């Protein structure tokens, strides 16, 4: 997903990453850690108004929900996200 809003890109990354992880480890519990509050909200509530995002969201949820029906999502503040180090470093 080259073009599109960062929300779509991050949701797409969750969908693809969870699909890949589920293929490798079908029974593992997956906790999604994101720094995008819209992505976290959509995953936790299973809803988004965007039609494109809704189809991506359904793929994500089907891979992420545990046998007990639980979905584990953790929201991390961008400044505390190690994946954002290059961005944080430019703010210093």
ChimeraX attribute file (.defattr): number of C-alpha atoms within 10 A of each C-alpha:
attribute: neighborCount
match mode: 1-to-1
recipient: residues
	/A:1	9
	/A:2	5
	/A:3	7
	/A:4	8
	/A:5	9
	/A:6	11
	/A:7	14
	/A:8	20
	/A:9	17
	/A:10	17
	/A:11	24
	/A:12	20
	/A:13	15
	/A:14	24
	/A:15	21
	/A:16	16
	/A:17	15
	/A:18	21
	/A:19	19
	/A:20	13
	/A:21	17
	/A:22	16
	/A:23	11
	/A:24	10
	/A:25	11
	/A:26	11
	/A:27	11
	/A:28	11
	/A:29	16
	/A:30	18
	/A:31	13
	/A:32	16
	/A:33	14
	/A:34	20
	/A:35	18
	/A:36	16
	/A:37	14
	/A:38	16
	/A:39	25
	/A:40	20
	/A:41	14
	/A:42	17
	/A:43	22
	/A:44	15
	/A:45	10
	/A:46	14
	/A:47	14
	/A:48	16
	/A:49	8
	/A:50	11
	/A:51	9
	/A:52	10
	/A:53	19
	/A:54	17
	/A:55	12
	/A:56	19
	/A:57	23
	/A:58	15
	/A:59	18
	/A:60	22
	/A:61	20
	/A:62	13
	/A:63	21
	/A:64	26
	/A:65	15
	/A:66	15
	/A:67	9
	/A:68	6
	/A:69	7
	/A:70	13
	/A:71	21
	/A:72	15
	/A:73	17
	/A:74	14
	/A:75	16
	/A:76	15
	/A:77	11
	/A:78	15
	/A:79	14
	/A:80	11
	/A:81	14
	/A:82	11
	/A:83	12
	/A:84	12
	/A:85	13
	/A:86	9
	/A:87	12
	/A:88	14
	/A:89	9
	/A:90	7
	/A:91	8
	/A:92	5
